[in-house]
């Protein structure tokens, strides 16, 4: 890995915009290494607490259960799934809480349901998720390999150092491996779920999607948080000891 030089000015300019966006999103999700918080609180905040878990799990779980019990008509399982996502969004709007998470889930559920209804195949309800895993995994992997880890860009702006972390070999190495770890998560999901999609095993596909969702996401969030705290000890020196 080489230190950034004059030729990197263009990438730095682009990373300013991307870093600000990623950093802002991470901060809104509760992932701010500059804040005093134990690891379990950060992870809990990142997944949205009980509400976030319900919003992430229930629509897909409802689809899997109903499709397994009664695959026809397909619109029944899809309608309940989208309906639950809509209820979560309405509740957030009524309570005047940030609707972004529920709204994102509603849009994703509606798009997936529309595709499945159009093709008449239940497994197509999972196509957007497969595409998302492939896209996220590829982007994060490529960014890590070229020395502009998206993890590093987000953390750099969270910590107020922009892209200065690229001049620190220790940080670059850490963000490189974090990027590899996150890319591996997305590609692992794809490797397990794509064969099930191709063989039309809808129930198994939906079940494994749930198992490989939050249960894998939460531990990786914890690892990322702990690594970042170790890289920025001054910012977290007054924190309470992290809890795994």
C-alpha positions as CSV (number, residue, x, y, z in Angstrom):
1,X,0.0,0.0,0.0
2,X,1.4,3.4,-1.0
3,X,0.8,6.8,0.6
4,X,-1.7,9.1,-1.2
5,X,-0.1,11.6,-3.5
6,X,-1.1,14.4,-5.8
7,X,-2.7,12.0,-8.2
8,X,-5.3,11.1,-5.5
9,X,-6.9,14.6,-5.4
10,X,-9.7,13.6,-7.7
11,X,-10.5,10.5,-5.6
12,X,-10.3,12.6,-2.4
13,X,-12.8,15.1,-3.8
14,X,-15.2,12.3,-4.6
15,X,-14.6,10.6,-1.3
16,X,-15.5,13.9,0.5
17,X,-19.1,13.6,-0.8
18,X,-19.3,9.8,-0.3
19,X,-17.7,10.0,3.2
20,X,-20.0,12.7,4.4
21,X,-23.0,10.6,3.2
22,X,-21.7,7.4,4.8
23,X,-20.6,9.1,8.0
24,X,-24.0,10.8,8.4
25,X,-25.9,7.6,7.8
26,X,-23.7,5.8,10.3
27,X,-24.1,8.5,12.9
28,X,-27.9,8.4,12.5
29,X,-27.8,4.7,13.0
30,X,-25.9,5.2,16.3
31,X,-22.5,4.2,15.0
32,X,-20.4,7.1,16.2
33,X,-17.0,6.1,17.7
34,X,-16.7,9.5,19.2
35,X,-19.7,8.9,21.5
36,X,-19.4,7.1,24.8
37,X,-21.3,3.8,24.5
38,X,-20.7,0.2,25.2
39,X,-20.6,-2.3,22.3
40,X,-23.9,-3.9,23.0
41,X,-25.6,-0.5,23.1
42,X,-24.1,0.4,19.7
43,X,-25.1,-2.9,18.1
44,X,-28.6,-2.5,19.6
45,X,-28.9,1.0,18.2
46,X,-27.6,-0.1,14.8
47,X,-30.2,-2.8,14.4
48,X,-32.9,-0.4,15.6
49,X,-33.8,-2.1,18.8
50,X,-36.9,-4.3,19.1
51,X,-38.7,-2.2,16.5
52,X,-35.9,-2.6,14.0
53,X,-35.8,-6.4,14.6
54,X,-39.6,-6.6,14.0
55,X,-39.5,-4.4,10.9
56,X,-36.7,-6.5,9.5
57,X,-38.0,-9.9,10.4
58,X,-41.8,-10.0,10.4
59,X,-42.6,-9.2,6.8
60,X,-40.2,-11.9,5.5
61,X,-41.2,-14.4,8.2
62,X,-44.9,-13.9,7.4
63,X,-44.3,-14.6,3.7
64,X,-42.3,-17.7,4.5
65,X,-44.9,-19.1,6.9
66,X,-47.9,-18.3,4.7
67,X,-46.3,-19.5,1.5
68,X,-45.3,-22.8,3.2
69,X,-48.8,-23.4,4.5
70,X,-50.6,-22.1,1.4
71,X,-48.5,-21.3,-1.7
72,X,-51.6,-20.4,-3.8
73,X,-52.8,-17.8,-4.2
74,X,-49.4,-16.2,-4.1
75,X,-50.9,-12.7,-3.5
76,X,-52.0,-13.8,0.0
77,X,-48.5,-14.3,1.3
78,X,-47.2,-11.3,-0.6
79,X,-50.1,-9.1,0.5
80,X,-49.5,-9.9,4.2
81,X,-45.8,-9.3,3.9
82,X,-46.2,-5.9,2.3
83,X,-49.1,-5.0,4.6
84,X,-46.9,-5.6,7.7
85,X,-44.2,-3.3,6.2
86,X,-46.9,-0.7,5.5
87,X,-48.1,-0.9,9.1
88,X,-44.6,-0.3,10.5
89,X,-44.2,2.7,8.2
90,X,-47.6,4.2,9.3
91,X,-46.8,3.7,13.0
92,X,-43.5,5.5,12.6
93,X,-45.2,8.4,10.8
94,X,-47.9,8.6,13.5
95,X,-45.3,8.6,16.2
96,X,-43.3,11.1,14.3
97,X,-40.2,9.0,14.5
98,X,-37.7,8.7,11.6
99,X,-39.5,6.6,9.0
100,X,-36.5,5.8,6.9
101,X,-35.9,2.2,8.1
102,X,-39.6,1.2,7.8
103,X,-40.0,3.1,4.6
104,X,-37.0,1.4,3.0
105,X,-38.4,-1.9,4.1
106,X,-41.8,-1.1,2.6
107,X,-40.4,0.0,-0.7
108,X,-38.2,-3.2,-0.9
109,X,-41.1,-5.4,0.1
110,X,-43.4,-3.8,-2.5
111,X,-40.9,-4.0,-5.3
112,X,-40.1,-7.7,-4.5
113,X,-43.9,-8.5,-4.3
114,X,-44.6,-6.8,-7.6
115,X,-41.8,-8.8,-9.3
116,X,-43.1,-12.1,-7.8
117,X,-46.7,-11.3,-8.9
118,X,-45.5,-10.4,-12.3
119,X,-43.6,-13.7,-12.8
120,X,-46.0,-15.8,-10.7
121,X,-43.0,-17.4,-8.9
122,X,-42.7,-17.1,-5.1
123,X,-38.9,-17.3,-5.2
124,X,-38.8,-14.0,-7.2
125,X,-39.8,-12.3,-4.0
126,X,-36.2,-12.7,-3.0
127,X,-34.6,-11.3,-6.2
128,X,-34.0,-7.8,-4.9
129,X,-32.2,-9.2,-1.9
130,X,-29.9,-11.3,-4.0
131,X,-29.1,-8.3,-6.2
132,X,-28.5,-6.1,-3.2
133,X,-26.0,-8.7,-1.7
134,X,-24.2,-9.0,-5.0
135,X,-24.0,-5.2,-5.4
136,X,-22.9,-4.4,-1.8
137,X,-20.4,-7.2,-1.7
138,X,-18.8,-6.2,-5.0
139,X,-18.6,-2.4,-4.2
140,X,-17.2,-3.0,-0.7
141,X,-14.7,-5.6,-1.9
142,X,-13.5,-3.4,-4.8
143,X,-13.2,-0.3,-2.6
144,X,-11.0,-2.3,-0.1
145,X,-8.8,-3.7,-2.8
146,X,-8.1,-0.3,-4.4
147,X,-7.2,1.2,-1.0
148,X,-10.3,3.3,-0.6
149,X,-12.3,1.1,1.8
150,X,-15.8,2.3,2.3
151,X,-15.5,1.4,6.0
152,X,-12.5,3.7,6.2
153,X,-14.2,6.5,4.3
154,X,-17.2,6.4,6.6
155,X,-15.1,6.2,9.8
156,X,-12.7,8.9,8.6
157,X,-15.5,11.4,8.4
158,X,-17.1,10.2,11.6
159,X,-13.8,10.9,13.4
160,X,-13.3,14.2,11.6
161,X,-10.1,13.2,9.8
162,X,-11.6,12.8,6.3
163,X,-9.2,10.6,4.2
164,X,-6.1,11.2,6.4
165,X,-6.4,7.6,7.6
166,X,-5.0,6.5,4.2
167,X,-1.5,7.8,5.3
168,X,-1.6,5.5,8.4
169,X,-0.5,2.0,7.5
170,X,-2.2,0.5,10.6
171,X,-5.6,2.1,9.8
172,X,-5.4,1.2,6.1
173,X,-4.7,-2.4,7.0
174,X,-7.6,-2.5,9.5
175,X,-10.1,-0.9,7.1
176,X,-8.9,-3.2,4.4
177,X,-9.7,-6.3,6.4
178,X,-13.0,-4.9,7.7
179,X,-14.0,-4.3,4.1
180,X,-13.0,-7.9,3.2
181,X,-15.1,-9.2,6.2
182,X,-18.2,-7.2,5.1
183,X,-17.8,-8.2,1.5
184,X,-17.5,-11.9,2.7
185,X,-20.8,-11.5,4.6
186,X,-22.7,-10.4,1.5
187,X,-21.1,-13.0,-0.8
188,X,-21.8,-15.7,1.8
189,X,-25.4,-14.8,1.7
190,X,-25.4,-14.9,-2.1
191,X,-23.5,-18.2,-2.2
192,X,-26.0,-19.9,0.1
193,X,-29.2,-18.3,-1.2
194,X,-28.7,-18.2,-5.0
195,X,-28.7,-22.1,-5.4
196,X,-31.9,-22.2,-3.4
197,X,-33.4,-19.6,-5.6
198,X,-32.3,-21.4,-8.8
199,X,-33.8,-24.7,-7.5
200,X,-37.1,-23.0,-6.4
201,X,-36.7,-23.9,-2.7
202,X,-38.8,-21.0,-1.5
203,X,-39.2,-22.0,2.1
204,X,-35.6,-22.9,2.6
205,X,-34.5,-19.6,0.8
206,X,-36.7,-17.5,3.0
207,X,-35.6,-19.2,6.2
208,X,-31.9,-18.9,5.4
209,X,-32.4,-15.3,4.5
210,X,-33.7,-14.6,8.0
211,X,-30.9,-16.7,9.6
212,X,-28.2,-14.9,7.6
213,X,-29.7,-11.5,8.2
214,X,-29.5,-9.9,11.7
215,X,-27.8,-12.9,13.3
216,X,-24.8,-12.3,11.1
217,X,-25.1,-8.5,10.8
218,X,-25.0,-7.8,14.5
219,X,-21.7,-9.6,15.3
220,X,-20.0,-7.9,12.4
221,X,-21.2,-4.5,13.6
222,X,-19.7,-5.3,17.0
223,X,-16.4,-6.3,15.5
224,X,-16.3,-3.2,13.4
225,X,-17.1,-1.0,16.4
226,X,-14.3,-2.7,18.5
227,X,-11.7,-2.3,15.8
228,X,-12.6,1.4,15.2
229,X,-12.4,2.1,19.0
230,X,-8.9,0.4,19.1
231,X,-7.8,2.6,16.1
232,X,-9.0,5.8,17.8
233,X,-8.2,5.3,21.5
234,X,-8.2,9.0,22.3
235,X,-11.8,9.4,21.1
236,X,-12.9,6.4,23.1
237,X,-10.5,6.6,26.1
238,X,-13.2,7.9,28.4
239,X,-15.7,5.3,27.4
240,X,-16.7,2.5,29.7
241,X,-15.1,-0.9,28.9
242,X,-16.7,-2.3,25.8
243,X,-19.0,-5.2,26.2
244,X,-19.0,-7.9,23.6
